[in-house]
């Protein structure tokens, strides 16, 4: 499973989230339909921890089964 922040950002953008702003190493993505803001930590090329990755997916309302497509 790809746990990179780049992959997660691409997933969010494919589900309608748009880049709002960044502060330091945290990128904020916003979706107007459900009025949600999702924070993605981007620390260079380091992978996210599995729990962090899955928690962000859950907050965004993205099912884990969509990762394998």
Secondary structure, DSSP 8 states (H G I E B T S, - for coil): ---BHHHHHHHHHHTT-EEEEEETTEEEEEETTTTEEEEEE--TT-B--HHHHHHHHHHHT--GGGGG-
